[in-house]
Amino acid sequence: MFKCVLSRYNKTISMVAFLVADNCSINKRIATLLDLPLVRCASHRYNLAVNRSLAPYEAELAAVNDLMVQLRHCNNAAELAKHTELKPIKRNTIRWSSTLEIIHRYKRIRDAIRQVEAVEEFIPTGATHKKVVGLLEHLKKLDSVCKVLQDDRTAMADVRVLFDPLIDDYLVMASHQRLKALWQASERKEDSYAVEILRGSKKKRNAVAQSVSYSELAKMVPPTSNTVERLFSQCKLILTPQCACLLPANFEILAFLRVNRDLWNASTLVDVE
């Protein structure tokens, strides 16, 4: 199937230098069959690490989510609406960013929630409340890193610079964030001099040590597969039920124009016509 898609665009497997994807069994199998190095998606590893760091707070997060569920009931929602325009939101366990959103919303409407007598027993108090509010500041820091990873201009070296301080501040992330090598298939036992510079290492190196060089292609390796995932999300917006009968060729043109919309405008279309 992979080769079939490439042939459609007059490409061959020899033109593919690497794969950037999450470290699931399917992607590893594809990389093995095609004999290509697999670059593990930094965003995927980061999300796994954040979820692991949230595990100790699961009881408190469940309490806040239960509160929000109660507030979404008709009578409680109507009573809450008398005191605030903000609506209660639920947590999506698949997306850790929803944890930041629900805690931020809880903090903003907590005074209004206390006016709803029916949910009084669900409101976190004492140590639970302090722990939830304290978690909010950590999540804001983690979310700022997540946004940088979404930037198309972020390079592999930038990811390393971002991840190392995180490992120092949140040791629980170390097993997911450690970048042992650029390629998964060729790990080194010792970091190269370039990597040590990025880490701000103060250690002296042996003057006779062999220099390490990377291919020029390594500078172009994207650290994440976010671009492709955004393309799939945009395809869902194009192929709506109203456009179910859209011809594949027309769908491909619309998807191409949408993903490259920064490169064209209305005047460009006029010139083409």
Backbone as numpy.savetxt, mean C-alpha at the origin, in Angstrom:
# Nx Ny Nz CAx CAy CAz Cx Cy Cz
-0.30 -18.16 -21.03 -1.13 -16.96 -21.03 -0.26 -15.70 -21.03
0.80 -15.71 -20.23 1.70 -14.56 -20.14 2.33 -14.28 -21.50
2.81 -15.33 -22.15 3.43 -15.17 -23.47 2.41 -14.76 -24.52
1.18 -15.23 -24.36 0.12 -14.88 -25.31 -0.18 -13.39 -25.26
-0.21 -12.83 -24.05 -0.47 -11.40 -23.90 0.68 -10.59 -24.50
1.91 -11.04 -24.28 3.05 -10.33 -24.84 3.04 -10.35 -26.36
2.68 -11.51 -26.92 2.66 -11.64 -28.38 1.62 -10.72 -29.01
0.57 -10.43 -28.28 -0.47 -9.53 -28.80 0.09 -8.14 -29.06
1.08 -7.76 -28.28 1.71 -6.44 -28.43 3.08 -6.54 -29.09
3.30 -7.65 -29.81 4.55 -7.87 -30.54 5.77 -7.83 -29.62
5.63 -8.42 -28.45 6.72 -8.50 -27.49 7.05 -9.97 -27.24
8.26 -10.22 -26.78 8.70 -11.57 -26.45 9.13 -11.63 -25.00
9.23 -12.84 -24.49 9.61 -13.02 -23.09 11.04 -12.56 -22.84
11.87 -12.55 -23.89 13.25 -12.10 -23.74 13.34 -10.61 -23.42
12.28 -9.87 -23.68 12.25 -8.43 -23.40 11.91 -8.14 -21.94
11.47 -9.14 -21.22 11.09 -8.96 -19.81 12.32 -9.20 -18.94
12.70 -8.22 -18.15 13.90 -8.34 -17.32 13.59 -8.73 -15.88
12.39 -8.43 -15.40 12.05 -8.74 -14.01 10.54 -8.64 -13.84
10.05 -9.16 -12.72 8.64 -9.05 -12.35 8.55 -8.32 -11.02
7.61 -7.39 -10.92 7.36 -6.69 -9.66 5.96 -7.08 -9.20
5.87 -7.78 -8.08 4.57 -8.27 -7.60 4.70 -8.65 -6.13
3.55 -8.92 -5.50 3.60 -9.38 -4.11 4.12 -10.81 -4.07
4.52 -11.23 -2.88 5.25 -12.48 -2.73 4.32 -13.68 -2.54
3.24 -13.75 -3.31 2.32 -14.87 -3.18 2.84 -16.05 -4.00
2.28 -17.23 -3.76 2.78 -18.45 -4.40 2.61 -18.41 -5.92
1.53 -17.79 -6.40 1.29 -17.73 -7.85 2.36 -16.91 -8.54
2.68 -15.74 -7.98 3.69 -14.89 -8.59 5.07 -15.54 -8.54
5.36 -16.23 -7.45 6.65 -16.92 -7.37 6.74 -18.03 -8.39
5.62 -18.72 -8.60 5.60 -19.80 -9.59 5.78 -19.25 -11.00
5.12 -18.13 -11.30 5.27 -17.51 -12.62 6.71 -17.08 -12.86
7.32 -16.46 -11.85 8.71 -16.03 -11.98 9.64 -17.21 -12.20
9.34 -18.33 -11.53 10.17 -19.52 -11.70 10.03 -20.11 -13.09
8.79 -20.20 -13.58 8.55 -20.77 -14.91 9.16 -19.91 -16.01
9.12 -18.60 -15.83 9.68 -17.70 -16.83 11.16 -17.43 -16.62
11.71 -17.96 -15.53 13.12 -17.76 -15.21 13.46 -16.27 -15.10
12.65 -15.56 -14.31 12.82 -14.13 -14.13 12.96 -13.81 -12.64
13.75 -12.79 -12.30 13.84 -12.37 -10.89 12.54 -11.71 -10.45
12.14 -11.99 -9.22 10.91 -11.43 -8.67 11.26 -10.34 -7.66
10.86 -9.12 -7.95 11.04 -8.00 -7.03 9.77 -7.88 -6.19
9.89 -8.13 -4.92 8.71 -8.13 -4.06 8.19 -6.71 -3.84
6.91 -6.53 -4.03 6.27 -5.22 -3.93 6.45 -4.64 -2.53
7.04 -3.45 -2.45 7.29 -2.81 -1.16 5.99 -2.46 -0.45
4.98 -2.05 -1.20 3.70 -1.70 -0.58 3.05 -2.92 0.08
3.14 -4.06 -0.59 2.55 -5.28 -0.04 3.25 -5.68 1.25
4.58 -5.64 1.25 5.32 -5.99 2.46 5.05 -4.98 3.57
4.90 -3.72 3.20 4.62 -2.69 4.19 3.26 -2.90 4.83
2.27 -3.24 4.03 0.93 -3.49 4.57 0.92 -4.68 5.52
1.66 -5.73 5.18 1.77 -6.88 6.07 2.42 -6.49 7.39
3.44 -5.64 7.31 4.14 -5.22 8.52 3.24 -4.36 9.41
2.49 -3.46 8.80 1.58 -2.61 9.59 0.50 -3.44 10.26
-0.05 -4.40 9.54 -1.07 -5.28 10.13 -0.50 -6.04 11.32
0.75 -6.44 11.20 1.38 -7.16 12.31 1.59 -6.22 13.51
1.94 -4.97 13.25 2.15 -4.02 14.34 0.84 -3.65 15.04
-0.30 -3.83 14.34 -1.60 -3.51 14.93 -2.17 -4.66 15.76
-1.57 -5.82 15.68 -2.09 -7.00 16.38 -2.26 -6.77 17.89
-1.30 -6.12 18.59 -1.48 -5.91 20.04 -2.66 -5.01 20.38
-3.16 -4.24 19.41 -4.27 -3.32 19.67 -5.61 -3.88 19.20
-5.65 -5.15 18.86 -6.85 -5.71 18.25 -8.07 -5.61 19.16
-7.89 -5.82 20.46 -9.03 -5.75 21.38 -9.61 -4.34 21.43
-8.74 -3.33 21.49 -9.21 -1.94 21.53 -9.87 -1.54 20.21
-9.29 -1.99 19.09 -9.86 -1.66 17.78 -11.22 -2.33 17.60
-11.35 -3.55 18.12 -12.64 -4.24 18.04 -13.70 -3.50 18.85
-13.29 -2.94 20.00 -14.23 -2.19 20.83 -14.72 -0.93 20.10
-13.81 -0.23 19.43 -14.21 0.97 18.68 -15.11 0.60 17.51
-14.79 -0.51 16.85 -15.61 -0.94 15.71 -17.01 -1.34 16.18
-17.10 -2.03 17.32 -18.42 -2.40 17.87 -19.24 -1.15 18.19
-18.57 -0.13 18.70 -19.25 1.13 18.99 -19.81 1.75 17.71
-19.00 1.75 16.66 -19.45 2.33 15.39 -20.61 1.54 14.79
-20.59 0.23 14.96 -21.69 -0.59 14.45 -22.98 -0.24 15.17
-22.91 -0.06 16.48 -24.09 0.32 17.24 -24.61 1.70 16.82
-23.69 2.61 16.53 -24.09 3.96 16.14 -24.73 4.01 14.76
-24.52 2.99 13.96 -25.09 2.96 12.61 -26.53 2.46 12.60
-27.02 1.94 13.74 -28.41 1.53 13.84 -29.31 2.77 13.72
-30.46 2.58 13.17 -31.33 3.71 12.80 -31.57 4.70 13.94
-32.03 4.20 15.08 -32.36 5.09 16.19 -31.12 5.81 16.72
-30.02 5.06 16.86 -28.79 5.66 17.37 -28.21 6.67 16.37
-28.30 6.34 15.08 -27.79 7.25 14.06 -28.58 8.55 14.04
-29.89 8.44 14.23 -30.73 9.63 14.26 -30.40 10.52 15.46
-30.16 9.88 16.61 -29.81 10.65 17.81 -28.44 11.31 17.65
-27.49 10.57 17.06 -26.15 11.12 16.85 -26.18 12.30 15.89
-27.06 12.23 14.88 -27.15 13.29 13.88 -27.60 14.62 14.48
-28.21 14.58 15.67 -28.64 15.81 16.33 -27.45 16.59 16.89
-26.31 15.90 17.06 -25.16 16.52 17.73 -23.96 16.69 16.81
-23.93 16.00 15.68 -22.81 16.13 14.75 -23.25 15.74 13.34
-22.60 16.35 12.36 -22.89 16.01 10.97 -22.08 14.81 10.50
-21.05 14.45 11.24 -20.19 13.33 10.86 -20.89 12.00 11.13
-20.73 11.07 10.21 -21.36 9.76 10.32 -20.37 8.74 10.89
-20.86 7.74 11.62 -19.97 6.67 12.08 -19.55 5.78 10.92
-18.33 5.32 10.95 -17.81 4.44 9.89 -17.30 3.16 10.50
-17.31 2.10 9.71 -16.84 0.80 10.19 -15.43 0.53 9.70
-14.78 -0.38 10.36 -13.41 -0.76 10.01 -13.42 -1.87 8.98
-12.58 -1.73 7.98 -12.37 -2.77 6.98 -11.08 -3.50 7.33
-11.20 -4.74 7.78 -10.03 -5.48 8.25 -9.03 -5.77 7.14
-9.47 -5.69 5.88 -8.57 -5.96 4.76 -7.66 -4.77 4.50
-8.15 -3.56 4.77 -7.39 -2.34 4.51 -7.07 -1.66 5.84
-5.78 -1.64 6.20 -5.42 -1.06 7.50 -5.64 0.45 7.53
-5.71 1.08 6.36 -5.97 2.52 6.33 -7.34 2.86 6.94
-8.27 1.90 6.87 -9.58 2.13 7.48 -9.47 2.21 9.00
-8.43 1.59 9.56 -8.21 1.68 11.00 -7.89 3.11 11.40
-7.06 3.77 10.59 -6.76 5.18 10.84 -8.02 6.02 10.72
-8.83 5.74 9.73 -10.05 6.53 9.51 -11.05 6.37 10.65
-11.21 5.13 11.13 -12.21 4.90 12.17 -11.77 5.52 13.50
-10.47 5.46 13.80 -9.98 6.05 15.05 -10.06 7.58 14.98
-9.72 8.11 13.83 -9.80 9.57 13.66 -11.25 10.05 13.79
-12.17 9.29 13.19 -13.58 9.66 13.30 -14.07 9.51 14.74
-13.64 8.45 15.42 -14.03 8.24 16.83 -13.58 9.41 17.70
-12.35 9.87 17.47 -11.83 10.97 18.27 -12.62 12.26 18.03
-13.02 12.48 16.78 -13.72 13.72 16.44 -15.15 13.75 16.97
-15.81 12.60 17.02 -17.23 12.60 17.41 -17.45 12.01 18.80
-16.39 11.81 19.56 -16.56 11.16 20.87 -17.48 11.97 21.78
-17.34 13.28 21.78 -18.22 14.11 22.63 -19.68 13.96 22.22
-19.92 13.87 20.91 -21.29 13.69 20.43 -21.80 12.29 20.75
-20.91 11.30 20.71 -21.32 9.93 21.02 -21.81 9.82 22.46
-21.18 10.58 23.35 -21.57 10.51 24.76 -22.99 11.02 24.99
-23.56 11.69 24.01 -24.93 12.17 24.13 -25.95 11.09 23.75
-25.47 9.99 23.18 -26.36 8.89 22.77 -26.37 7.86 23.91
-27.41 7.87 24.71 -27.45 7.02 25.90 -27.46 5.54 25.56
-28.02 5.16 24.43 -28.15 3.74 24.09 -26.81 3.05 23.88
-25.75 3.82 23.58 -24.45 3.20 23.31 -23.43 3.54 24.40
-23.92 4.02 25.51 -23.01 4.47 26.57 -22.09 3.35 27.04
-22.62 2.13 27.11 -21.81 1.01 27.60 -20.75 0.56 26.59
-20.86 1.00 25.34 -19.89 0.61 24.31 -18.75 1.62 24.16
-18.85 2.78 24.80 -17.83 3.82 24.65 -16.57 3.42 25.42
-15.41 3.35 24.76 -14.16 3.03 25.46 -13.84 4.09 26.50
-13.39 3.65 27.65 -13.05 4.57 28.73 -11.69 4.21 29.30
-11.14 5.12 30.09 -9.91 4.86 30.82 -8.74 4.47 29.92
-8.09 3.36 30.28 -6.89 2.92 29.58 -7.16 2.58 28.13
-8.35 2.02 27.86 -8.69 1.66 26.48 -8.74 2.90 25.60
-9.37 3.95 26.09 -9.48 5.20 25.32 -8.09 5.81 25.09
-7.25 5.84 26.11 -5.91 6.40 25.96 -5.08 5.61 24.96
-5.24 4.29 24.98 -4.48 3.45 24.06 -4.91 3.68 22.62
-6.21 3.86 22.42 -6.73 4.10 21.07 -6.25 5.45 20.55
-6.33 6.49 21.38 -5.90 7.82 20.96 -4.40 7.85 20.70
-3.64 7.13 21.54 -2.19 7.06 21.32 -1.84 6.36 20.02
-2.64 5.36 19.65 -2.40 4.64 18.40 -2.60 5.55 17.19
-3.47 6.54 17.32 -3.76 7.43 16.20 -2.51 8.15 15.71
-1.66 8.61 16.63 -0.45 9.32 16.23 0.51 8.40 15.48
0.61 7.15 15.91 1.47 6.19 15.20 0.93 5.92 13.81
-0.38 5.78 13.69 -0.97 5.48 12.39 -0.79 6.64 11.42
-0.78 7.86 11.91 -0.54 9.01 11.03 0.87 8.95 10.45
1.84 8.54 11.26 3.21 8.39 10.76 3.28 7.28 9.72
2.64 6.16 10.01 2.68 5.03 9.08 1.95 5.37 7.78
0.88 6.15 7.89 0.13 6.52 6.69 0.94 7.45 5.80
1.77 8.30 6.39 2.59 9.20 5.58 3.59 8.41 4.75
4.12 7.32 5.31 5.04 6.46 4.55 4.29 5.76 3.43
3.08 5.31 3.72 2.26 4.63 2.72 2.00 5.54 1.52
1.76 6.82 1.77 1.49 7.76 0.68 2.73 7.97 -0.18
3.90 7.97 0.44 5.13 8.12 -0.33 5.33 6.91 -1.24
5.00 5.72 -0.75 5.14 4.51 -1.56 4.21 4.54 -2.77
3.11 5.27 -2.67 2.17 5.36 -3.78 2.66 6.27 -4.90
3.67 7.07 -4.60 4.18 8.03 -5.59 4.98 7.29 -6.66
4.68 7.57 -7.92 5.39 6.92 -9.02 6.86 7.30 -9.08
7.23 8.41 -8.45 8.63 8.85 -8.48 9.48 8.19 -7.41
8.88 7.43 -6.51 9.63 6.76 -5.46 10.48 5.64 -6.04
11.77 5.65 -5.73 12.71 4.65 -6.25 13.02 3.61 -5.19
13.75 2.57 -5.61 14.11 1.50 -4.69 14.95 2.02 -3.53
15.88 2.95 -3.82 16.71 3.52 -2.76 15.88 4.31 -1.76
14.85 5.00 -2.25 13.97 5.76 -1.35 13.24 4.83 -0.39
12.85 3.67 -0.89 12.15 2.70 -0.05 13.06 2.24 1.08
14.33 1.99 0.76 15.27 1.56 1.79 15.45 2.64 2.85
15.55 3.89 2.41 15.71 5.00 3.36 14.48 5.12 4.26
13.30 4.85 3.71 12.06 4.94 4.49 11.93 3.79 5.48
12.30 2.59 5.04 12.05 1.40 5.85 12.99 1.28 7.05
14.24 1.70 6.90 15.19 1.51 7.99 14.79 2.23 9.28
14.37 3.51 9.24 13.91 4.14 10.48 12.66 3.47 11.05
11.81 2.94 10.18 10.62 2.24 10.66 11.00 1.00 11.46
12.01 0.28 10.97 12.45 -0.92 11.68 13.00 -0.54 13.05
13.70 0.60 13.12 14.24 1.05 14.41 13.12 1.43 15.38
12.07 2.08 14.86 10.97 2.54 15.72 9.97 1.44 16.03
9.78 0.53 15.07 8.79 -0.54 15.23 9.48 -1.86 14.90
10.10 -2.46 15.91 10.88 -3.67 15.68 10.03 -4.82 15.16
8.71 -4.78 15.46 7.84 -5.86 15.02 7.76 -5.92 13.50
8.13 -4.83 12.81 8.08 -4.80 11.35 9.32 -5.40 10.70
10.34 -5.67 11.48 11.63 -6.04 10.90 11.54 -7.23 9.97
10.77 -8.26 10.33 10.72 -9.47 9.52 10.09 -9.23 8.16
9.24 -8.20 8.04 8.58 -7.92 6.76 9.33 -6.86 5.96
9.99 -5.92 6.63 10.56 -4.79 5.92 12.01 -4.99 5.51
12.69 -5.99 6.01 14.10 -6.15 5.74 14.34 -6.39 4.26
15.15 -5.54 3.65 15.48 -5.70 2.24 16.87 -6.33 2.16
16.93 -7.63 2.06 18.21 -8.32 2.06 18.93 -8.18 0.73
18.18 -7.98 -0.35 18.81 -7.84 -1.66 17.82 -7.20 -2.61
18.33 -6.68 -3.70 17.44 -6.10 -4.70 16.63 -7.18 -5.37
17.25 -8.30 -5.66 16.56 -9.41 -6.28 16.36 -10.52 -5.25
15.22 -11.12 -5.26 14.94 -12.21 -4.33 15.80 -13.43 -4.65
16.15 -13.60 -5.92 16.86 -14.81 -6.34 18.34 -14.75 -6.05
18.89 -13.58 -5.71 20.34 -13.48 -5.51 20.63 -12.67 -4.26
20.51 -13.29 -3.09 20.74 -12.61 -1.83 22.24 -12.59 -1.51
22.67 -11.52 -0.83 24.05 -11.38 -0.41 24.11 -11.46 1.11
25.22 -11.95 1.64 25.38 -12.07 3.07 25.77 -10.73 3.71
26.32 -9.82 2.90 26.79 -8.54 3.43 26.24 -7.41 2.58
25.85 -6.32 3.22 25.35 -5.17 2.47 26.47 -4.53 1.67
26.16 -4.01 0.50 27.14 -3.31 -0.31 27.40 -1.93 0.27
28.43 -1.27 -0.23 28.79 0.05 0.26 27.66 1.05 0.00
27.01 0.94 -1.17 25.91 1.85 -1.50 24.77 1.72 -0.50
24.48 0.47 -0.11 23.40 0.23 0.86 23.77 0.81 2.21
25.03 0.68 2.60 25.45 1.22 3.89 25.37 2.74 3.91
25.64 3.37 2.77 25.51 4.82 2.70 24.05 5.23 2.91
23.14 4.49 2.27 21.71 4.80 2.41 21.26 4.62 3.85
21.84 3.68 4.53 21.46 3.42 5.92 22.16 4.36 6.89
23.10 5.18 6.39 23.83 6.08 7.26 24.78 5.35 8.16
25.33 4.25 7.68 26.21 3.43 8.51 27.51 4.16 8.80
28.03 3.97 10.02 29.28 4.59 10.44 30.43 3.58 10.43
30.14 2.35 10.03 31.16 1.31 10.10 32.21 1.53 9.02
33.46 1.28 9.36 34.54 1.37 8.39 34.59 0.10 7.56
34.98 0.26 6.32 35.06 -0.87 5.42 36.52 -1.14 5.08
36.78 -2.37 4.75 38.12 -2.78 4.36 38.47 -2.13 3.03
39.64 -1.51 2.96 40.02 -0.79 1.74 40.21 -1.71 0.56
40.52 -2.98 0.82 40.76 -3.91 -0.28 39.52 -4.69 -0.63
38.39 -4.35 -0.03 37.16 -5.08 -0.33 36.76 -4.86 -1.77
36.16 -5.87 -2.37 35.74 -5.77 -3.75 34.57 -4.80 -3.88
34.63 -3.97 -4.91 33.54 -3.04 -5.15 32.34 -3.77 -5.72
31.16 -3.25 -5.42 29.93 -3.86 -5.89 29.29 -2.93 -6.91
28.91 -3.45 -8.04 28.28 -2.65 -9.08 26.93 -3.26 -9.43
25.98 -2.39 -9.77 24.66 -2.82 -10.15 24.41 -2.46 -11.61
23.56 -3.21 -12.24 23.18 -2.91 -13.61 22.44 -1.58 -13.66
22.61 -0.86 -14.77 21.90 0.40 -14.95 20.39 0.19 -14.89
19.96 -1.02 -15.24 18.54 -1.32 -15.22 17.98 -1.29 -13.81
18.85 -1.55 -12.81 18.39 -1.59 -11.43 17.83 -0.25 -10.97
18.34 0.85 -11.56 17.85 2.17 -11.19 16.42 2.40 -11.66
15.98 1.60 -12.63 14.66 1.79 -13.21 13.63 0.84 -12.62
14.05 -0.04 -11.72 13.12 -1.02 -11.15 12.13 -0.32 -10.23
10.84 -0.39 -10.49 9.86 0.20 -9.57 9.77 -0.63 -8.29
9.73 0.00 -7.13 9.69 -0.76 -5.88 8.33 -1.37 -5.57
7.28 -0.91 -6.26 5.93 -1.41 -6.00 5.22 -1.72 -7.31
4.12 -2.45 -7.19 3.27 -2.75 -8.35 2.00 -1.90 -8.31
2.06 -0.76 -7.63 0.87 0.09 -7.46 0.32 0.61 -8.78
1.21 0.87 -9.74 0.75 1.41 -11.03 -0.19 0.43 -11.72
0.18 -0.85 -11.70 -0.66 -1.86 -12.34 -1.96 -2.04 -11.57
-1.89 -2.02 -10.25 -3.09 -2.18 -9.45 -4.06 -1.02 -9.65
-3.51 0.18 -9.81 -4.38 1.33 -10.10 -5.03 1.19 -11.47
-4.29 0.60 -12.42 -4.86 0.36 -13.75 -6.06 -0.57 -13.66
-5.94 -1.65 -12.89 -7.06 -2.57 -12.72 -8.26 -1.88 -12.07
-7.99 -1.01 -11.10 -9.08 -0.28 -10.45 -9.77 0.66 -11.43
-9.00 1.29 -12.30 -9.58 2.19 -13.29 -10.38 1.42 -14.33
-9.96 0.20 -14.62 -10.72 -0.63 -15.57 -12.12 -0.91 -15.05
-12.26 -1.06 -13.75 -13.58 -1.28 -13.17 -14.49 -0.07 -13.37
-13.88 1.12 -13.36 -14.67 2.33 -13.57 -15.10 2.48 -15.02
-14.30 1.93 -15.93 -14.63 2.02 -17.35 -15.68 0.98 -17.73
-15.48 -0.25 -17.29 -16.37 -1.35 -17.68 -17.54 -1.44 -16.70
-18.39 -0.45 -16.74 -19.59 -0.42 -15.90 -20.69 -1.27 -16.53
-21.76 -1.58 -15.79 -22.86 -2.36 -16.40 -23.41 -1.73 -17.67
-23.39 -0.39 -17.74 -23.88 0.29 -18.94 -22.96 0.09 -20.14
-21.71 -0.26 -19.87 -20.73 -0.45 -20.95 -20.35 -1.92 -21.11
-21.23 -2.82 -20.69 -20.91 -4.25 -20.73 -20.71 -4.76 -22.15
-21.33 -4.11 -23.13 -21.22 -4.54 -24.53 -20.10 -3.82 -25.27
-19.24 -3.14 -24.54 -18.14 -2.41 -25.16 -17.18 -3.37 -25.85
-16.79 -3.06 -27.08 -15.86 -3.91 -27.81 -14.49 -3.91 -27.12
-13.80 -5.06 -27.11 -12.48 -5.13 -26.45 -11.51 -4.07 -26.95
-11.51 -3.81 -28.26 -10.59 -2.81 -28.81 -10.90 -1.42 -28.26
-12.18 -1.08 -28.17 -12.57 0.23 -27.63 -12.26 0.34 -26.14
-12.49 -0.77 -25.44 -12.18 -0.80 -24.00 -10.68 -0.59 -23.78
-9.86 -1.21 -24.60 -8.41 -1.07 -24.47 -7.98 0.38 -24.73
-8.60 1.02 -25.72 -8.27 2.41 -26.02 -8.63 3.32 -24.85
-9.82 3.12 -24.29 -10.26 3.94 -23.16 -9.36 3.74 -21.94
-8.98 2.48 -21.68 -8.10 2.20 -20.55 -6.72 2.83 -20.76
-6.22 2.76 -22.00 -4.92 3.35 -22.32 -4.95 4.86 -22.12
-6.01 5.50 -22.60 -6.12 6.95 -22.46 -6.28 7.36 -20.99
-7.00 6.56 -20.23 -7.24 6.90 -18.83 -5.96 6.80 -18.01
-5.19 5.75 -18.22 -3.98 5.56 -17.42 -2.88 6.54 -17.82
-2.95 7.07 -19.05 -1.95 8.03 -19.53 -2.53 9.43 -19.69
-3.53 9.75 -18.88 -4.22 11.03 -19.06 -3.34 12.23 -18.75
-2.22 12.03 -18.07 -1.30 13.15 -17.82 -0.54 13.55 -19.08
-0.57 12.71 -20.10 0.21 12.95 -21.31 -0.62 13.54 -22.45
-1.91 13.75 -22.22 -2.74 14.29 -23.30 -3.85 15.16 -22.72
-4.48 15.94 -23.59 -5.63 16.77 -23.22 -6.58 16.85 -24.39
-7.59 17.69 -24.29 -8.60 17.78 -25.34 -8.01 18.23 -26.67
-7.05 19.15 -26.61 -6.43 19.63 -27.85 -5.66 18.53 -28.56
-5.11 17.59 -27.78 -4.40 16.47 -28.39 -5.34 15.62 -29.21
-6.54 15.37 -28.69 -7.52 14.58 -29.43 -7.95 15.29 -30.70
-8.08 16.61 -30.64 -8.46 17.37 -31.83 -7.39 17.24 -32.91
-6.12 17.29 -32.49 -5.02 17.17 -33.45 -5.01 15.79 -34.09
-5.32 14.75 -33.31 -5.34 13.39 -33.83 -6.44 13.23 -34.86
-7.61 13.80 -34.56 -8.73 13.71 -35.49 -8.43 14.47 -36.78
